[in-house]
């Protein structure tokens, strides 16, 4: 019974937020195709299983979060409040219900997902651009180090490369491509761990902060020379 109820709730969530559900399915398809690009018809069932798994995990998490926010909104707890600040200046307070309502508006607005999708595209573009510089430089320095410290190995590698035929290059292209993909992903992961963001912006946090600050400033009464509009402009 619990499984059936969960299934109905998930379908109801998709019906309520159709645009978000469509974006989730598109994201699941993209991620599945990147890692399991089908080379023949026999690969499609595995691709479909992975896509469905990714999509339903994301939809379940979104459904649970929406239910939790709705519960907080319906509770209307005025005793629990949030202190909202703008550039270190206290802008006002919000009830937990108002805070949850702001979060729900942002997290279940398809425009936020589209904005985040465009940001991911920008991040991917910058990461790929960095690889066009990093990989040739890496090959150059590896070759230079090999030439300096292991000249015999360097000479043997050059001799082997000169013997490679076009047929061997074509047959080895898939392996070379997979190796380049692994190296590229590893280099991007190392760059991220070292603090490089490639222009990533969390659009959900950004939109949530703006919505919550706006609500707090509109709810706060003017104090002296600092009106709500002045505080909002100062942000």
N, C-alpha and C positions, 0 to 999 in steps of 0.2 A: 504493500500500500504506500509506503513512504517513497519508494522509487517512482510509482505512478504519479503521486502528488508532486514530487520534485520535477518530473517530466512535464506535467501540466503547468507548473509555475514557470518553468524555463520557457515553454512555448508562449505563455502569456507575456512574459518579459519581452520576448522577441516581437510579439505583436504590438506591444506598447511602444517599443523603441526600435522601429523597423530600420531606420537609417543607421543607427548604431550597430544593430545586428548585421546589416549588410556590410558595413565596414569591417566588422570582426571576421566575417566569413572571407572577405577579400584579403585581409591580413593573414588569415590562416592558410589560404590557398597560396599566397606569395611565399610565405615562410616554408611551406611544404615543398613547393616547386624549387626553391633555392637549394634545399638540402637533398631532395629526392627527385631531381628532374627526370621524368620518364623518358627512357630511350627506346622502349618498346611497349606494346599494349599490355604485356604482363605486369609492368610496373605501375599501372594506373590504380589497381585495387589498393596497393600499399600506400600510394600517394593519397587516395581518398580517405583511408583509415586515419592516417596521420593528420590530415586536414580537419577531419571531423573531431578528432581528439583535441587538437589545439583550440578549435573554435568553441567546443563545449566547455572546456576548462575555463576559457576567458569569459564566456557567457555566464557560467555558474558563479564566478567570482564577482562579476558585475551585478548579477541578480542579488547576490547576498549583500553586497554593499548598498544597493538601492533599497533593499528591505530594511537594513539597519538604519539608514538615514531617514526613511519614512517613519520608522518606529520612533526615532528621536523627535521628529517634527510633530507627530501625533501626540507624543507625551506632553509637549509644550512646557517643559521644565523651565520656569523662569528663575528658579533659585540658582541654577548652574549658569554662569555667565563667562564670556570670553573677553579679555582685555585686548583691544585692538590698538596698535600703534602705527604711526606714519612717520618714517624717518626718525625713529626714537622718541616721537612725541605721542603721548596718549591721545588717541582720537575719540575714544568712547568705548562702550561695552555692547556686547550682543548676547542675547540669550542663546542657549544651546540649540533651541529649536530654529532660531533665525540663522545660526551658523550652519546647521545641517541643511537648511533649505538652500542656502547659498552654494554649498558643496554639491547638492543634488542638481541644481540648475546647471552648474558647470560640467559635472561629470556625465550628465546625460543630455548634453547638447551636442549634436553631431558636428557642429562647427568647430568645437574644440578638438575633436578627433581629426578633422580635416586639417586644422592648423598644425597639429602634432605630426600628421603624416607628411606635410610639406617640410616641416623641420627635419624629419628623418631623412627625407630626400636630400635636403641641403647638407646634412651631416654625412650621408653616404657619398655625395659628390666631393666634399672636401677630403674625406678619407681616401677616396680613389685618387684624387689629385696628388695627395701626399705620397701615395705608393709609386706614382710615376717618377718621383724624385728619389724616394727611399730605396727602392729595389735596384735601380741602376747604380746608385752610390754604394749600396751593400755589395753588389757583385764586383764593383771596381775595387773596393777596399779589401774584400776577401782575396781577389786575384793578386793585389799588390802584396798582401801579407804572405800569401802562398809563394809568390815569386821571391820575396825577400828571405823567407825562413825555410822554404822547401822548394828550391829551384828544380830539382829533379822531378818532383811531383807535378809542378807547374808545366814542365816540358812534356811530360807524359800525357797530361790532360789535353794540352793543345794538339798533340799528335793524334789522340783518339778522336778529338772533335773534327779534325781534318779528314778522317776516314768515314765520317757519317754520311750516308747516302740519303737522297730525298725520300726514298721508300721507308727508311728507318725513322726519319723525322715524322712522316705521316703516321706510321704505326705507333710511335711513342708520344704523339701529341696529347692524347687523353691523360696519360700519366704525368706529362709535364704540366698540363693545365691544372690537374688536381693538386700537384705539388705547389704551384704558384698560388692557388686559392688558399691552401693551408698556410703557406708563408705569409700571404697578405693578411689573413685573419689574425694570425699570431702577432704580426707587426702592429696591426690596429689595436689588438687587445693590450699589448705592452704599452703603446702610446696612451691608451685610456688609463691604465694603471699608474702611469707616470704623471697623470693630471691633465692630459690634453683632451678637450671636450669636443673638438671639431665643430663648434658652434651649436652644440645641443642646448635646447631650452625646454624646460618642462612647462608646456603650455597649460597643463591642468593646474599646477601650483600657481602659475602666473595669473591665470584667469580667476582662480579661487581667491587669491589675495586681493585682486582688484575688486571683485564683487563684495567681499567681506568688508574691505576698507570703505567702499562706497556706501554700504548699508550702515556702517557704524558712524560715518560722517553725517549722513542724512538724519540719523536718529539722534545724534548728539546736539544739544541746544547750544547756541552761540555763547562763548565765554569771553567777555571783554572785547578786545579788538580782533580776536581770532574767530572768525566765522567758519562755518562748515566749508563754504566754497574756498576760503583762503587756505584752510588746511589741506583740502583736496588738491588745490593748485600747487601747494608746496611739495606734494608727494613727487 
